[in-house]
């Protein structure tokens, strides 16, 4: 055997082994070389999408200078990362609540949905409290963002938090153990054929028994028997008319399809993209792994398969499905517009950027469609004074106004990575992001002066403002915003351990 033939045989065997790390990755030209080659359009921003190369450079410099506040913030991140380092790997397939037709599907119950003891559906009230009702501000521990450790959503929240802190720990310490844990977790949730999650949010934020739509509803109710056979609601209701005990006698369980509120659940997957990119230099994930993750996020339908895992396409494709309940409700909403319509754009831009080199049509869609929609939506979020009509009427009004601004500054950051600075700017009747930040800045300075009903009270209002304020200091044209830097400095000094002292550190010492 010649040396040349032996060399190519070794390369073939090695690439096969790398592909086998997920069990499905095909061998192609994309399996060779550095994973950086898959993201040439992200090089100028340090292979980041949701973070800032400039901000991280400031944090690194201050760590070298032994700045005590930055060191304390790094310790906060490391403490959280170390909690996950020796912990379990999360996978959607390990959790059976809420019920869904395929263990590889993500599912969740709407955060504010509850069984209705006085429901009008007499056939189902005694069994499940159907139809469930929506109580804004009253969080169900079994719902999305809840504390129940038995749900898929809880696992997703833990998984994305683990990836965030582990990847930051690797980036700022260069300790390979953190990157290896990130890689293992990404493979478990997204890439392995036994435990992967299907790239869609069809079953997110369900409201059992309600009509399709939000806030009154959640999708179609259906039923499943112990053998996994599915039955429509109409079929079961006919049986119940003759036998009120039909459901319990046949051990049927209810299933439900999701609502437009699922944008909030899908938003968490932007953190996975950021984590994967922060460890790109580590070697913990092969180029083939990155290539498969790109397909999870951005493959068109029918473009790739991985033994049937992604046959319907990636998450970016799912966002564009014409019958997608999320897309129809939040792609062209009427003012006043709330935070979920903005998170949809964050999802679009992040997923499209991550997959854009392999699938250039995704980048084209962002530049030709999404940026224009985002800017139009921003003008529908704000009133001319910078307040947010859709959020100030909610029971936890200040919390949702800050949450909405967090979505908006995140959208602006990822748009900058796309080469669009204009999202930060002033472009119409005061209904702009800059004016909205200016409006909320005053209540970070004077938390007790918030003029709207708020069940959460004034405690914590200043701390909740840190993300959008700390991010805004890096925005083009915000240097002249009166009080911005002083307020950021005050908040960060009040909590020197806060992770934002590392992630979005003060520009002005």
WORA-V797622 format. One record per run of one state. SS is the DSSP state (helix for helix, strand for strand, loop for the rest). FROM is the first residue (numbers start at 1). TO is the last residue. If there is no record, write none. Layout:
BEGIN
SS|FROM|TO / SS|FROM|TO
END
This chain:
BEGIN
loop|1|2 / helix|3|19 / loop|20|28 / helix|29|31 / loop|32|34 / helix|35|45 / loop|46|52 / helix|53|64 / loop|65|67 / helix|68|85 / loop|86|91 / helix|92|94 / loop|95|96 / strand|97|97 / loop|98|106 / strand|107|109 / loop|110|112 / strand|113|114 / loop|115|124 / helix|125|128 / loop|129|132 / strand|133|134 / loop|135|150 / strand|151|151 / helix|152|173 / loop|174|175 / helix|176|191 / loop|192|202 / strand|203|206 / loop|207|220 / strand|221|224 / loop|225|229 / strand|230|232 / helix|233|242 / loop|243|245 / helix|246|249 / loop|250|252 / strand|253|256 / loop|257|261 / helix|262|267 / loop|268|269 / helix|270|278 / loop|279|286 / helix|287|298 / loop|299|314 / helix|315|319 / loop|320|324 / helix|325|330 / loop|331|338 / helix|339|355 / loop|356|359 / helix|360|381 / loop|382|388 / helix|389|392 / loop|393|395 / strand|396|396 / helix|397|417 / loop|418|421 / helix|422|424 / loop|425|432 / helix|433|445 / loop|446|446 / helix|447|449 / loop|450|453 / strand|454|454 / loop|455|460 / helix|461|464 / loop|465|465 / helix|466|472 / loop|473|483 / helix|484|494 / loop|495|499 / helix|500|503 / loop|504|509
END
